[in-house]
Amino acid sequence: MTATVQLDHSNRIILSKDLRRAAGIPRRQKLKVSATPGRIVLEVQASSTGRVVKRGKLKVWTGAVPATPLAEAVEQTRHYQR
């Protein structure tokens, strides 16, 4: 999804609900910001520190599981567009 946003009178960027949903960003999520000349990049900040370890034939995540309600996760998946 591509959108054009405008800074408000306090020079803040407001991300619409549709934009947050397309990017998979929940409300009040902390974002990592990086800037280069002519470009600002917003990335979701990792909420947990975990690792993927191999146990037998499987790879298993050892960190905490996100507290996303099941209904919200299904709704996000239904509206996901490539």
ABEGO torsion letter per residue (X at the ends): XBBBBBBBAAGBBBBBAAAAAAAGBBBGBBBBBBBBBGBBBBBBBBABBBBBBBBEABBBBABBBBABBAAAAAAAAAABBX
